[in-house]
Amino acid sequence: MMAYFDTYAAAYAPYKGGAWCYEDGCVYRGLALLHLATGEERWLAHLKRLVDAQVSPEGELAGYSVGEFNIDHVLSGRALIYLHGLTGEEKYAAAARLLARQLAGHPRTESGVYWHKKIYPRQIWLDGLYMGLPFQIEFARMTGDGTLVYDALFQLQIALSLTHEARTGLYAHGYDESRKQQWADPDTGRSPAHWARALGWLAMALVDIIELIGVERAAEAGIAGEAAALLKRIAAFRTGEAMWLQVIDRPDLAGNYAETSATAMLTYALIKAGRLRLVDGAAALGGESLLALAQRALQRSEDGIVRLGGICRVAGLGGYSGVYRDGTAGYYLTEPVVADDPKGVGPLMMAKAEATRPAVAVEEDGTARCAS
């Protein structure tokens, strides 16, 4: 698996022709965690080479505009903070400040949560919780601005309350405060189906935030309990092959399939939840799913190249490229399935890195500390 990651990163071409984007950020996050877990310089070299191609000496980001107010663009900023911490280079801090400036002016719902994008007004998507909030907390730690941590936790708690489905114990992909979208339930504002990758974004956001703020504070805020409940519920939907379906709670749905990116994300979240001692047995479950990904999704193709298959290329809600995405279970099965997409490879890197890390010690106050 490590050889696959090395080859993939060496040949990686920016997802959107070089413009700053979250797809590249998935790979950046994977490389950063591989470097953190192993200490091997090859992962840092890949990360720095790819990021440096998009960051000017003054800290400008290729193809990026604050005024676009796209929460997706913020995810890659976590690599900037990681690189600044390692190198001290000012350009990374300047670029991180640029993304923080976006968040400072980013439009919010009346309840106080960031819109997913300016083009998706008054909407909260689970994807966006991962894209923006962990970066905001890391930036707060970098700058010492504790108010940003309180704001991120406030937004997370509100978003969880608005998207939670009591019937399933899961969370809706999206929420429309205005109730104007066709996909939004007129009473709840929530989208109708449970897309596994959306839950993967959420699960990763939860475990990352818990690690950043400490287990004790997360428990006091109720976040640790919500994360544990979600992961236990998600574990119940795992297939007999230790993976998760594209529409996670619909094994009865014709054409439903084991989807790689969601499985990688949930694997990462489970292994990390085990390391942080949030859920008993989570690390073992995650280990089984990591093995399943290696055996079932990582395959050598006819041209002799190892590829990671079974990845939903993209899915969302509302209008996109002349198509209206209605958020139904059937809709999620219409999106193309591809190989080697960074939304699958990056999380698989993260899951492998998490499985490689040493266990943590838990202090008396409940905060997690790496044992190494």
Contacts in CASP RR format, 6 or more apart in sequence:
PFRMAT RR
TARGET T0000
AUTHOR 0000-0000-0000
METHOD contacts of the structure
MODEL  1
MMAYFDTYAAAYAPYKGGAWCYEDGCVYRGLALLHLATGEERWLAHLKRL
VDAQVSPEGELAGYSVGEFNIDHVLSGRALIYLHGLTGEEKYAAAARLLA
RQLAGHPRTESGVYWHKKIYPRQIWLDGLYMGLPFQIEFARMTGDGTLVY
DALFQLQIALSLTHEARTGLYAHGYDESRKQQWADPDTGRSPAHWARALG
WLAMALVDIIELIGVERAAEAGIAGEAAALLKRIAAFRTGEAMWLQVIDR
PDLAGNYAETSATAMLTYALIKAGRLRLVDGAAALGGESLLALAQRALQR
SEDGIVRLGGICRVAGLGGYSGVYRDGTAGYYLTEPVVADDPKGVGPLMM
AKAEATRPAVAVEEDGTARCAS
1 294 0 8 1.000
1 298 0 8 1.000
1 348 0 8 1.000
1 352 0 8 1.000
2 352 0 8 1.000
4 298 0 8 1.000
4 306 0 8 1.000
4 308 0 8 1.000
5 34 0 8 1.000
5 345 0 8 1.000
5 348 0 8 1.000
5 349 0 8 1.000
5 352 0 8 1.000
6 42 0 8 1.000
6 46 0 8 1.000
7 306 0 8 1.000
8 340 0 8 1.000
8 345 0 8 1.000
9 27 0 8 1.000
9 31 0 8 1.000
9 43 0 8 1.000
9 46 0 8 1.000
9 50 0 8 1.000
10 46 0 8 1.000
12 27 0 8 1.000
12 46 0 8 1.000
12 50 0 8 1.000
12 342 0 8 1.000
14 21 0 8 1.000
14 24 0 8 1.000
14 50 0 8 1.000
14 53 0 8 1.000
14 54 0 8 1.000
15 21 0 8 1.000
15 23 0 8 1.000
15 24 0 8 1.000
15 342 0 8 1.000
16 23 0 8 1.000
16 24 0 8 1.000
18 24 0 8 1.000
18 53 0 8 1.000
18 54 0 8 1.000
18 62 0 8 1.000
18 63 0 8 1.000
19 54 0 8 1.000
19 62 0 8 1.000
19 63 0 8 1.000
19 64 0 8 1.000
20 54 0 8 1.000
20 61 0 8 1.000
20 62 0 8 1.000
20 63 0 8 1.000
20 64 0 8 1.000
20 73 0 8 1.000
20 76 0 8 1.000
21 72 0 8 1.000
21 73 0 8 1.000
21 76 0 8 1.000
22 72 0 8 1.000
22 73 0 8 1.000
22 74 0 8 1.000
22 75 0 8 1.000
22 76 0 8 1.000
22 131 0 8 1.000
23 341 0 8 1.000
23 342 0 8 1.000
23 343 0 8 1.000
24 50 0 8 1.000
24 54 0 8 1.000
24 76 0 8 1.000
24 342 0 8 1.000
25 75 0 8 1.000
25 76 0 8 1.000
25 77 0 8 1.000
25 78 0 8 1.000
25 79 0 8 1.000
25 342 0 8 1.000
26 75 0 8 1.000
26 342 0 8 1.000
26 343 0 8 1.000
26 344 0 8 1.000
26 345 0 8 1.000
26 346 0 8 1.000
26 347 0 8 1.000
27 50 0 8 1.000
27 342 0 8 1.000
27 345 0 8 1.000
27 346 0 8 1.000
27 349 0 8 1.000
28 47 0 8 1.000
28 50 0 8 1.000
28 51 0 8 1.000
28 76 0 8 1.000
28 78 0 8 1.000
28 79 0 8 1.000
29 75 0 8 1.000
29 78 0 8 1.000
29 79 0 8 1.000
29 346 0 8 1.000
29 349 0 8 1.000
29 350 0 8 1.000
30 346 0 8 1.000
30 347 0 8 1.000
30 349 0 8 1.000
30 350 0 8 1.000
30 353 0 8 1.000
31 43 0 8 1.000
31 44 0 8 1.000
31 46 0 8 1.000
31 47 0 8 1.000
31 50 0 8 1.000
31 79 0 8 1.000
31 349 0 8 1.000
32 43 0 8 1.000
32 47 0 8 1.000
32 78 0 8 1.000
32 79 0 8 1.000
32 82 0 8 1.000
33 349 0 8 1.000
33 350 0 8 1.000
33 353 0 8 1.000
33 354 0 8 1.000
34 40 0 8 1.000
34 43 0 8 1.000
34 349 0 8 1.000
34 352 0 8 1.000
34 353 0 8 1.000
34 356 0 8 1.000
35 41 0 8 1.000
35 43 0 8 1.000
35 44 0 8 1.000
35 47 0 8 1.000
36 353 0 8 1.000
36 357 0 8 1.000
37 353 0 8 1.000
37 354 0 8 1.000
37 356 0 8 1.000
37 357 0 8 1.000
38 353 0 8 1.000
38 356 0 8 1.000
44 86 0 8 1.000
47 79 0 8 1.000
47 82 0 8 1.000
47 83 0 8 1.000
48 83 0 8 1.000
48 87 0 8 1.000
51 76 0 8 1.000
51 79 0 8 1.000
51 80 0 8 1.000
51 83 0 8 1.000
51 92 0 8 1.000
53 62 0 8 1.000
54 61 0 8 1.000
54 62 0 8 1.000
55 61 0 8 1.000
55 62 0 8 1.000
55 80 0 8 1.000
55 91 0 8 1.000
55 92 0 8 1.000
55 95 0 8 1.000
56 62 0 8 1.000
56 91 0 8 1.000
57 91 0 8 1.000
58 91 0 8 1.000
58 94 0 8 1.000
59 91 0 8 1.000
59 92 0 8 1.000
59 94 0 8 1.000
59 95 0 8 1.000
59 98 0 8 1.000
60 95 0 8 1.000
60 98 0 8 1.000
61 95 0 8 1.000
61 98 0 8 1.000
61 99 0 8 1.000
64 73 0 8 1.000
64 98 0 8 1.000
66 98 0 8 1.000
66 101 0 8 1.000
66 102 0 8 1.000
67 102 0 8 1.000
67 118 0 8 1.000
68 117 0 8 1.000
68 118 0 8 1.000
69 102 0 8 1.000
69 105 0 8 1.000
69 106 0 8 1.000
69 107 0 8 1.000
69 115 0 8 1.000
69 117 0 8 1.000
69 118 0 8 1.000
70 117 0 8 1.000
70 118 0 8 1.000
70 119 0 8 1.000
71 106 0 8 1.000
71 114 0 8 1.000
71 115 0 8 1.000
71 116 0 8 1.000
71 117 0 8 1.000
71 128 0 8 1.000
71 131 0 8 1.000
71 132 0 8 1.000
72 117 0 8 1.000
72 127 0 8 1.000
72 128 0 8 1.000
72 131 0 8 1.000
73 99 0 8 1.000
73 102 0 8 1.000
73 131 0 8 1.000
74 99 0 8 1.000
74 102 0 8 1.000
74 103 0 8 1.000
74 131 0 8 1.000
74 132 0 8 1.000
74 135 0 8 1.000
74 136 0 8 1.000
75 130 0 8 1.000
75 131 0 8 1.000
75 132 0 8 1.000
75 135 0 8 1.000
77 95 0 8 1.000
77 96 0 8 1.000
77 99 0 8 1.000
77 135 0 8 1.000
78 134 0 8 1.000
78 135 0 8 1.000
78 138 0 8 1.000
80 92 0 8 1.000
80 93 0 8 1.000
80 95 0 8 1.000
80 96 0 8 1.000
80 99 0 8 1.000
81 92 0 8 1.000
81 96 0 8 1.000
81 135 0 8 1.000
81 138 0 8 1.000
81 139 0 8 1.000
81 142 0 8 1.000
83 89 0 8 1.000
83 92 0 8 1.000
84 92 0 8 1.000
84 93 0 8 1.000
84 96 0 8 1.000
84 142 0 8 1.000
85 92 0 8 1.000
93 142 0 8 1.000
96 139 0 8 1.000
96 142 0 8 1.000
99 135 0 8 1.000
99 139 0 8 1.000
100 136 0 8 1.000
100 139 0 8 1.000
100 143 0 8 1.000
103 114 0 8 1.000
103 132 0 8 1.000
103 135 0 8 1.000
103 136 0 8 1.000
106 114 0 8 1.000
106 115 0 8 1.000
107 114 0 8 1.000
107 115 0 8 1.000
107 118 0 8 1.000
107 121 0 8 1.000
108 114 0 8 1.000
108 115 0 8 1.000
109 115 0 8 1.000
109 122 0 8 1.000
109 124 0 8 1.000
109 177 0 8 1.000
110 122 0 8 1.000
110 177 0 8 1.000
111 158 0 8 1.000
111 162 0 8 1.000
111 177 0 8 1.000
112 154 0 8 1.000
112 155 0 8 1.000
112 158 0 8 1.000
113 124 0 8 1.000
113 155 0 8 1.000
113 158 0 8 1.000
113 159 0 8 1.000
113 162 0 8 1.000
114 124 0 8 1.000
114 128 0 8 1.000
114 132 0 8 1.000
114 155 0 8 1.000
115 121 0 8 1.000
115 122 0 8 1.000
115 123 0 8 1.000
115 124 0 8 1.000
116 123 0 8 1.000
116 124 0 8 1.000
116 125 0 8 1.000
116 127 0 8 1.000
116 128 0 8 1.000
117 123 0 8 1.000
120 317 0 8 1.000
120 318 0 8 1.000
121 178 0 8 1.000
122 176 0 8 1.000
122 177 0 8 1.000
122 178 0 8 1.000
123 174 0 8 1.000
123 175 0 8 1.000
123 176 0 8 1.000
123 177 0 8 1.000
123 181 0 8 1.000
123 317 0 8 1.000
124 159 0 8 1.000
124 162 0 8 1.000
124 163 0 8 1.000
124 174 0 8 1.000
124 175 0 8 1.000
124 177 0 8 1.000
125 173 0 8 1.000
125 174 0 8 1.000
125 175 0 8 1.000
125 198 0 8 1.000
125 316 0 8 1.000
125 317 0 8 1.000
126 159 0 8 1.000
126 163 0 8 1.000
126 171 0 8 1.000
126 172 0 8 1.000
126 173 0 8 1.000
126 174 0 8 1.000
126 198 0 8 1.000
126 199 0 8 1.000
126 200 0 8 1.000
126 201 0 8 1.000
126 202 0 8 1.000
126 205 0 8 1.000
127 198 0 8 1.000
127 201 0 8 1.000
128 201 0 8 1.000
128 205 0 8 1.000
129 155 0 8 1.000
129 156 0 8 1.000
129 159 0 8 1.000
129 201 0 8 1.000
129 202 0 8 1.000
129 205 0 8 1.000
130 200 0 8 1.000
130 201 0 8 1.000
130 202 0 8 1.000
130 204 0 8 1.000
130 205 0 8 1.000
130 208 0 8 1.000
131 201 0 8 1.000
133 152 0 8 1.000
133 155 0 8 1.000
133 156 0 8 1.000
133 205 0 8 1.000
133 209 0 8 1.000
134 205 0 8 1.000
134 208 0 8 1.000
134 209 0 8 1.000
134 212 0 8 1.000
136 148 0 8 1.000
136 149 0 8 1.000
136 151 0 8 1.000
136 152 0 8 1.000
137 148 0 8 1.000
137 149 0 8 1.000
137 152 0 8 1.000
137 209 0 8 1.000
137 212 0 8 1.000
137 213 0 8 1.000
138 212 0 8 1.000
139 145 0 8 1.000
139 148 0 8 1.000
140 146 0 8 1.000
140 147 0 8 1.000
140 148 0 8 1.000
140 149 0 8 1.000
140 152 0 8 1.000
141 149 0 8 1.000
141 212 0 8 1.000
149 213 0 8 1.000
152 209 0 8 1.000
153 209 0 8 1.000
153 213 0 8 1.000
153 221 0 8 1.000
153 223 0 8 1.000
156 205 0 8 1.000
156 209 0 8 1.000
156 223 0 8 1.000
157 221 0 8 1.000
157 222 0 8 1.000
157 223 0 8 1.000
159 175 0 8 1.000
160 171 0 8 1.000
160 226 0 8 1.000
162 175 0 8 1.000
162 190 0 8 1.000
163 171 0 8 1.000
163 172 0 8 1.000
163 174 0 8 1.000
163 175 0 8 1.000
163 190 0 8 1.000
164 170 0 8 1.000
164 171 0 8 1.000
164 172 0 8 1.000
165 171 0 8 1.000
165 172 0 8 1.000
165 190 0 8 1.000
165 194 0 8 1.000
168 194 0 8 1.000
168 233 0 8 1.000
168 249 0 8 1.000
169 229 0 8 1.000
169 230 0 8 1.000
169 233 0 8 1.000
170 194 0 8 1.000
170 199 0 8 1.000
170 230 0 8 1.000
170 233 0 8 1.000
170 234 0 8 1.000
170 248 0 8 1.000
170 249 0 8 1.000
171 194 0 8 1.000
171 198 0 8 1.000
171 199 0 8 1.000
171 202 0 8 1.000
171 230 0 8 1.000
172 188 0 8 1.000
172 190 0 8 1.000
172 191 0 8 1.000
172 192 0 8 1.000
172 194 0 8 1.000
173 191 0 8 1.000
173 193 0 8 1.000
173 194 0 8 1.000
173 195 0 8 1.000
173 198 0 8 1.000
173 316 0 8 1.000
173 317 0 8 1.000
173 327 0 8 1.000
174 183 0 8 1.000
174 190 0 8 1.000
174 191 0 8 1.000
174 198 0 8 1.000
174 317 0 8 1.000
175 184 0 8 1.000
175 188 0 8 1.000
175 189 0 8 1.000
175 190 0 8 1.000
175 191 0 8 1.000
176 183 0 8 1.000
176 184 0 8 1.000
176 189 0 8 1.000
176 191 0 8 1.000
177 189 0 8 1.000
178 184 0 8 1.000
179 185 0 8 1.000
179 186 0 8 1.000
179 189 0 8 1.000
181 317 0 8 1.000
181 318 0 8 1.000
182 318 0 8 1.000
182 324 0 8 1.000
182 326 0 8 1.000
183 191 0 8 1.000
183 192 0 8 1.000
183 317 0 8 1.000
183 318 0 8 1.000
183 325 0 8 1.000
183 326 0 8 1.000
183 327 0 8 1.000
183 328 0 8 1.000
184 190 0 8 1.000
184 191 0 8 1.000
185 191 0 8 1.000
185 192 0 8 1.000
191 317 0 8 1.000
191 327 0 8 1.000
192 327 0 8 1.000
192 328 0 8 1.000
192 329 0 8 1.000
193 247 0 8 1.000
193 250 0 8 1.000
193 327 0 8 1.000
193 328 0 8 1.000
193 329 0 8 1.000
193 330 0 8 1.000
193 331 0 8 1.000
193 332 0 8 1.000
194 247 0 8 1.000
194 248 0 8 1.000
194 249 0 8 1.000
194 250 0 8 1.000
195 246 0 8 1.000
195 247 0 8 1.000
195 248 0 8 1.000
195 262 0 8 1.000
195 315 0 8 1.000
195 316 0 8 1.000
195 327 0 8 1.000
195 332 0 8 1.000
196 244 0 8 1.000
196 245 0 8 1.000
196 246 0 8 1.000
196 247 0 8 1.000
196 248 0 8 1.000
196 259 0 8 1.000
196 262 0 8 1.000
196 263 0 8 1.000
196 266 0 8 1.000
197 259 0 8 1.000
197 261 0 8 1.000
197 262 0 8 1.000
197 265 0 8 1.000
197 312 0 8 1.000
197 315 0 8 1.000
197 343 0 8 1.000
199 230 0 8 1.000
199 234 0 8 1.000
199 248 0 8 1.000
199 262 0 8 1.000
199 266 0 8 1.000
200 262 0 8 1.000
200 265 0 8 1.000
200 266 0 8 1.000
200 269 0 8 1.000
201 265 0 8 1.000
202 230 0 8 1.000
203 227 0 8 1.000
203 230 0 8 1.000
203 231 0 8 1.000
203 234 0 8 1.000
203 265 0 8 1.000
203 266 0 8 1.000
203 269 0 8 1.000
204 265 0 8 1.000
204 268 0 8 1.000
204 269 0 8 1.000
204 347 0 8 1.000
204 350 0 8 1.000
206 223 0 8 1.000
206 226 0 8 1.000
206 227 0 8 1.000
206 230 0 8 1.000
206 269 0 8 1.000
207 227 0 8 1.000
207 268 0 8 1.000
207 269 0 8 1.000
207 272 0 8 1.000
207 273 0 8 1.000
207 276 0 8 1.000
207 278 0 8 1.000
208 272 0 8 1.000
209 218 0 8 1.000
209 223 0 8 1.000
210 218 0 8 1.000
210 223 0 8 1.000
210 224 0 8 1.000
210 227 0 8 1.000
210 276 0 8 1.000
210 278 0 8 1.000
211 272 0 8 1.000
211 276 0 8 1.000
211 368 0 8 1.000
213 221 0 8 1.000
214 366 0 8 1.000
214 367 0 8 1.000
214 368 0 8 1.000
215 224 0 8 1.000
215 276 0 8 1.000
215 277 0 8 1.000
215 278 0 8 1.000
215 362 0 8 1.000
215 366 0 8 1.000
215 367 0 8 1.000
215 368 0 8 1.000
216 365 0 8 1.000
216 366 0 8 1.000
216 367 0 8 1.000
217 367 0 8 1.000
218 224 0 8 1.000
218 227 0 8 1.000
219 225 0 8 1.000
219 366 0 8 1.000
224 278 0 8 1.000
225 278 0 8 1.000
227 273 0 8 1.000
227 278 0 8 1.000
228 273 0 8 1.000
228 278 0 8 1.000
228 279 0 8 1.000
231 269 0 8 1.000
231 270 0 8 1.000
231 273 0 8 1.000
231 278 0 8 1.000
231 279 0 8 1.000
231 282 0 8 1.000
232 279 0 8 1.000
234 244 0 8 1.000
234 248 0 8 1.000
234 266 0 8 1.000
235 270 0 8 1.000
235 282 0 8 1.000
235 285 0 8 1.000
237 244 0 8 1.000
237 245 0 8 1.000
237 248 0 8 1.000
237 249 0 8 1.000
238 244 0 8 1.000
238 285 0 8 1.000
238 289 0 8 1.000
239 245 0 8 1.000
239 251 0 8 1.000
239 258 0 8 1.000
241 258 0 8 1.000
241 292 0 8 1.000
241 296 0 8 1.000
242 285 0 8 1.000
242 288 0 8 1.000
242 289 0 8 1.000
242 291 0 8 1.000
242 292 0 8 1.000
243 258 0 8 1.000
243 259 0 8 1.000
243 260 0 8 1.000
243 263 0 8 1.000
243 289 0 8 1.000
243 292 0 8 1.000
243 293 0 8 1.000
243 296 0 8 1.000
243 297 0 8 1.000
244 258 0 8 1.000
244 259 0 8 1.000
244 262 0 8 1.000
244 263 0 8 1.000
244 266 0 8 1.000
245 251 0 8 1.000
245 253 0 8 1.000
245 256 0 8 1.000
245 257 0 8 1.000
245 258 0 8 1.000
245 259 0 8 1.000
246 256 0 8 1.000
246 257 0 8 1.000
246 258 0 8 1.000
246 259 0 8 1.000
246 262 0 8 1.000
246 312 0 8 1.000
246 332 0 8 1.000
246 333 0 8 1.000
247 253 0 8 1.000
247 256 0 8 1.000
247 329 0 8 1.000
247 330 0 8 1.000
247 332 0 8 1.000
247 333 0 8 1.000
248 262 0 8 1.000
250 256 0 8 1.000
250 329 0 8 1.000
253 329 0 8 1.000
253 330 0 8 1.000
253 333 0 8 1.000
255 333 0 8 1.000
256 333 0 8 1.000
257 310 0 8 1.000
257 333 0 8 1.000
257 337 0 8 1.000
258 296 0 8 1.000
258 310 0 8 1.000
259 310 0 8 1.000
259 311 0 8 1.000
259 312 0 8 1.000
259 337 0 8 1.000
260 293 0 8 1.000
260 297 0 8 1.000
260 308 0 8 1.000
260 309 0 8 1.000
260 310 0 8 1.000
260 311 0 8 1.000
260 344 0 8 1.000
260 348 0 8 1.000
261 311 0 8 1.000
261 312 0 8 1.000
261 341 0 8 1.000
261 343 0 8 1.000
261 344 0 8 1.000
261 347 0 8 1.000
262 312 0 8 1.000
263 289 0 8 1.000
263 292 0 8 1.000
263 293 0 8 1.000
263 297 0 8 1.000
264 293 0 8 1.000
264 344 0 8 1.000
264 346 0 8 1.000
264 347 0 8 1.000
264 348 0 8 1.000
264 350 0 8 1.000
264 351 0 8 1.000
265 347 0 8 1.000
265 351 0 8 1.000
266 286 0 8 1.000
266 289 0 8 1.000
267 286 0 8 1.000
267 287 0 8 1.000
267 289 0 8 1.000
267 290 0 8 1.000
267 293 0 8 1.000
267 347 0 8 1.000
267 351 0 8 1.000
268 347 0 8 1.000
268 350 0 8 1.000
268 351 0 8 1.000
268 354 0 8 1.000
270 279 0 8 1.000
270 282 0 8 1.000
270 283 0 8 1.000
270 285 0 8 1.000
270 286 0 8 1.000
270 287 0 8 1.000
270 289 0 8 1.000
271 282 0 8 1.000
271 283 0 8 1.000
271 286 0 8 1.000
271 287 0 8 1.000
271 290 0 8 1.000
271 351 0 8 1.000
271 354 0 8 1.000
271 355 0 8 1.000
272 354 0 8 1.000
273 279 0 8 1.000
273 282 0 8 1.000
273 283 0 8 1.000
274 281 0 8 1.000
274 282 0 8 1.000
274 283 0 8 1.000
275 283 0 8 1.000
275 354 0 8 1.000
275 357 0 8 1.000
275 359 0 8 1.000
275 360 0 8 1.000
275 368 0 8 1.000
276 360 0 8 1.000
276 362 0 8 1.000
276 368 0 8 1.000
277 360 0 8 1.000
277 362 0 8 1.000
277 368 0 8 1.000
286 351 0 8 1.000
286 355 0 8 1.000
287 355 0 8 1.000
290 351 0 8 1.000
290 352 0 8 1.000
290 355 0 8 1.000
293 348 0 8 1.000
293 351 0 8 1.000
297 308 0 8 1.000
297 309 0 8 1.000
297 310 0 8 1.000
298 306 0 8 1.000
298 307 0 8 1.000
298 308 0 8 1.000
298 309 0 8 1.000
298 348 0 8 1.000
299 306 0 8 1.000
299 307 0 8 1.000
299 309 0 8 1.000
300 306 0 8 1.000
300 307 0 8 1.000
301 307 0 8 1.000
301 339 0 8 1.000
307 339 0 8 1.000
307 340 0 8 1.000
308 339 0 8 1.000
308 340 0 8 1.000
308 344 0 8 1.000
308 345 0 8 1.000
308 348 0 8 1.000
309 337 0 8 1.000
309 338 0 8 1.000
309 339 0 8 1.000
309 340 0 8 1.000
310 337 0 8 1.000
310 338 0 8 1.000
310 339 0 8 1.000
311 337 0 8 1.000
311 338 0 8 1.000
311 339 0 8 1.000
311 340 0 8 1.000
311 341 0 8 1.000
311 343 0 8 1.000
311 344 0 8 1.000
312 332 0 8 1.000
312 335 0 8 1.000
312 336 0 8 1.000
312 337 0 8 1.000
312 338 0 8 1.000
312 343 0 8 1.000
313 335 0 8 1.000
313 336 0 8 1.000
313 337 0 8 1.000
313 338 0 8 1.000
313 341 0 8 1.000
314 335 0 8 1.000
315 325 0 8 1.000
315 331 0 8 1.000
315 332 0 8 1.000
315 335 0 8 1.000
316 325 0 8 1.000
316 327 0 8 1.000
317 325 0 8 1.000
317 326 0 8 1.000
317 327 0 8 1.000
318 324 0 8 1.000
318 325 0 8 1.000
318 326 0 8 1.000
318 327 0 8 1.000
319 325 0 8 1.000
325 331 0 8 1.000
357 370 0 8 1.000
357 372 0 8 1.000
358 370 0 8 1.000
358 371 0 8 1.000
358 372 0 8 1.000
359 371 0 8 1.000
360 368 0 8 1.000
360 369 0 8 1.000
360 370 0 8 1.000
360 371 0 8 1.000
361 368 0 8 1.000
361 369 0 8 1.000
361 370 0 8 1.000
361 371 0 8 1.000
362 368 0 8 1.000
362 369 0 8 1.000
363 369 0 8 1.000
END
